[in-house]
């Protein structure tokens, strides 16, 4: 299983704070996980496909090309700004 977390405004827009999905095929990346999330929550597609979403795997920032494995925790969140 892969635990998927949504933070900040994404959590509000998706309507959930987390979901669990079955492990993906070996070698699958964060982009493939996003596809699986959209398949599970179709109404979240506009939010998750906005192009500036950030991801972390096991609490470390990761690009969409990073490999996701069974047992990973993947978090998605909007870009943050300081000030």
Contact map, one row per residue, 1 for C-alpha under 8 A:
11100000000000000001111000000000000000000000000000000000000000000000011100000000000
11110000000000000001111000000000000000000000000000000000000000000000111111000000000
11111000000000000111100000000000000000000000000000000000000000000000001111000000000
01111100000000000111100000000000000000000000000000000000000000000000000011110000000
00111110000000001110000000000000000000000000000000000000000000000000000011110000000
00011111011001011100000000000000000000000000000000000000000000000000000000111000000
00001111111000001000000000000000000000000000000000000000000000000000000000111100000
00000111111100000000000000000000000000000000000000000000000000000000000000001100000
00000011111110000000000000000000000000000000000000000000000000000000000000001100000
00000111111111000000000000000000000000000000001000000000000000000000000000011100000
00000111111111111000000000000000000000000000000000000000000000000000000000000000000
00000001111111110000000000000000000000000000000000000000000000000000000000000000000
00000000111111100000000000000000000000000001001000000000000000000000000000000000000
00000100011111111000000000000000000000001011001000000000000000000000000000000000000
00000000001111111000000000000000000000000000000000000000000000000000000000000000000
00000100001101111110000000000000000000000000000000000000000000000000000000000000000
00001110001001111110000000000000000000000000000000000000000000000000000000000000000
00111100000000011111000000000000000000000000000000000000000000000000000000000000000
00111000000000011111100000000000000000000000000000000000000000000000000000000000000
11110000000000000111110000000000000000000000000000000000000000000000000000000000000
11110000000000000011111000000000000110000000000000000000000000000000000000000000000
11000000000000000001111100000000000000000000000000000000000000000000010000000000000
11000000000000000000111110000000000000000000000000000000000000000000111000000000000
00000000000000000000011111010000100000000000000000000000000000000001110000000000000
00000000000000000000001111110000000000000000000000000000000000000000000000000000000
00000000000000000000000111110000000000000000000000000000000000000000100000000000000
00000000000000000000000011111000000000000000000000000000000000000011100000000000000
00000000000000000000000111111101100000000000000000000000000000000011100000000000000
00000000000000000000000000111111100000000000000000000000000000011111000000000000000
00000000000000000000000000011111110000000000000000000010000000111111000000000000000
00000000000000000000000000001111111000000000000000000000000000011000000000000000000
00000000000000000000000000011111111100000000000000000000000000000000000000000000000
00000000000000000000000100011111111110000000000000000000000000000001000000000000000
00000000000000000000000000000111111111000000000100000000000000000000000000000000000
00000000000000000000000000000011111111100000000000000000000000000000000000000000000
00000000000000000000100000000001111111110000000000000000000000000000000000000000000
00000000000000000000100000000000111111111100000000000000000000000000000000000000000
00000000000000000000000000000000011111111111100100000000000000000000000000000000000
00000000000000000000000000000000001111111100000000000000000000000000000000000000000
00000000000000000000000000000000000111111100000000000000000000000000000000000000000
00000000000001000000000000000000000011111111100000000000000000000000000000000000000
00000000000000000000000000000000000011111111100000000000000000000000000000000000000
00000000000001000000000000000000000001001111110000000000000000000000000000000000000
00000000000011000000000000000000000001001111111100000000000000000000000000000000000
00000000000000000000000000000000000001001111111110000000000000000000000000000000000
00000000000000000000000000000000000000000011111111000000000000000000000000000000000
00000000010011000000000000000000000000000001111111000000000000000000000000000000000
00000000000000000000000000000000010001000001111111101000000000000000000000000000000
00000000000000000000000000000000000000000000111111101000000000000000000000000000000
00000000000000000000000000000000000000000000011111111000000000000000000000000000000
00000000000000000000000000000000000000000000000111111000000000000000000000000000000
00000000000000000000000000000000000000000000000001111100000000000000000000000110000
00000000000000000000000000000000000000000000000111111110000000000000000000011110000
00000000000000000000000000000000000000000000000000011111000011100000000000011110000
00000000000000000000000000000100000000000000000000001111100011110000000001111000000
00000000000000000000000000000000000000000000000000000111111111100000000001110000000
00000000000000000000000000000000000000000000000000000011111111000001000111100000000
00000000000000000000000000000000000000000000000000000001111100000000000111100000000
00000000000000000000000000000000000000000000000000000001111110000000000011100000000
00000000000000000000000000000000000000000000000000000001111111000000000000000000000
00000000000000000000000000000000000000000000000000000111101111100000000000000000000
00000000000000000000000000000000000000000000000000000111100111111100000000000000000
00000000000000000000000000000100000000000000000000000111000011111100000000000000000
00000000000000000000000000001110000000000000000000000010000001111100000000000000000
00000000000000000000000000001110000000000000000000000000000001111110000000000000000
00000000000000000000000000001100000000000000000000000000000001111111000000000000000
00000000000000000000000000111100000000000000000000000000000000001111100000000000000
00000000000000000000000100111100100000000000000000000000100000000111110100000000000
01000000000000000000001101110000000000000000000000000000000000000011111100000000000
11000000000000000000011100000000000000000000000000000000000000000001111100000000000
11100000000000000000001000000000000000000000000000000000000000000000111110000000000
11100000000000000000000000000000000000000000000000000000110000000001111111000000000
01111000000000000000000000000000000000000000000000000000111000000000001111100000000
01111000000000000000000000000000000000000000000000000011111000000000000111110000000
00011110000000000000000000000000000000000000000000000011111000000000000011111000000
00011110010000000000000000000000000000000000000000001111000000000000000001111100000
00000111110000000000000000000000000000000000000000001110000000000000000000111110000
00000011110000000000000000000000000000000000000000011100000000000000000000011111000
00000000000000000000000000000000000000000000000000011100000000000000000000001111100
00000000000000000000000000000000000000000000000000000000000000000000000000000111110
00000000000000000000000000000000000000000000000000000000000000000000000000000011111
00000000000000000000000000000000000000000000000000000000000000000000000000000001111
00000000000000000000000000000000000000000000000000000000000000000000000000000000111
